[in-house]
Amino acid sequence: MLPDADAAITRDGKALILAYDHGIEHGPVDFEPNPETADPERVFELATHDAVTALAVGKGVAEAYYPSYDDDVALLAKLNGTSNLWMGEPDSAVNWSVEYAAELGADAIGFTLYGGSNHEVEMAEEFRDAQEAAREQDMGVVMWSYPRGQGLKNDTAPDTIAYAARLGLELGADITKVKYPGSPEAMAHAADMAGPTKVVMSGGSKTDDRAFLETVAGAIDGGAKGLAVGRNVFQRENPEEILDALEAVIFEEASVDEALEH
Ligand code: FBP
């Protein structure tokens, strides 16, 4: 990692990345709980909320919508992604180049690595190319570090998440996004293993407000530097409300009770 390479997508050294690559990764089913979020315009609007430090989207969505938002939203170009229709060993197609992302005005790149997959070697080599190209463009690098594949029994076990966090440091990410390993202590271990690379928690499937905020607060207590979240924001009826609460917990050190009173 390079000090400050992520400055354009962080605030006070912390990140709240709004992830919106679900149209690729999961398909339209993820928009059903809040159908207006099938329209990227709605989510770009949401990303103008003060709490959001970057919006992660794929190429086509960036091409179509980012030109109207480049003053108000930091763009995290999610370079690779594969649909849920793919049934093979975990892998992810690289859908756009770093150079093209820079032309569209991206501030950082995002890249999924499935450590443990039979495709890990090729994915790591693709990450190398993207990471070095990002350095040439002065763009930050965010790794979605998701160990998975036929050899892996539990992809959120504390040791596995610590390994995922370490891969981000070893391969040159500035921020590494990992699944929640189940406790603040396990998150602390992962954050320790990542050294200066910032670890952020991945949102996961939608839970109720208090449970979600308590998990986020626990992750922050454990040393996570924020959150990269999709469904737990955009699947809610009032996504702005949960962004207010997340802003309080992540950036203002509010307790969950205080955040819920906002
Ligand atoms: P969520 O907060 O909705 O879990 O989104 C985080 C994310 O990493 C997205 O960027 C991505 O689309 C999705 O999760 C992938 O989830 P998975 O591969 O675990 O199904």
Boltz pocket constraint, residues with backbone or C-beta under 6 A from the ligand:
constraints:
  - pocket:
      binder: B
      contacts: [[A, 19], [A, 20], [A, 21], [A, 22], [A, 25], [A, 26], [A, 144], [A, 202], [A, 203], [A, 204], [A, 205], [A, 228], [A, 229], [A, 230], [A, 231], [A, 232]]
      max_distance: 6.0
